[in-house]
Amino acid sequence: MGLKKLREKKWFTIATNLYVVVLTAFVIWMVFFDTNSLMIHLELKKQINTLEKQKEFLKNEIEKDRKTLEKLSDPEELEKFAREKYYLKKKEEEIYLIEYEDSLKNKEDEQKE
């Protein structure tokens, strides 16, 4: 008796319609299980966005490096860069490095990491 009443319900007839069942199975298959599923598309879109951000960052870094190279084409700038960055010196010259307490703490923290 219960099955007969259930079959008379409108939602049951719609849900058991062959077209609705096949369409539902197709949609579930395309969203979750297919090789070109919606989930894979969303994951690939996220990867594309990440790579585009990385591309923009690298373009900015290339531009900074290009400016640095142009700047270093001048011999005086090259000497200044070598002295500041790599602590190079001329013959018969002494260099004194003065480090403050806070800079020493920063170096210790970097070495711990």
Protein Blocks (a to p, Z undefined) as FASTA:
>chain_A
ZZmmmmmpmklmmmmpmklmmmmmmmmmmmmmmmkbfklmmmmmmmmmmmmmmmmmmmmm
mmmmmmmmmmmmpmklmmmmmmmmnopacehiacdddddfklmmmmmmmmmZZ
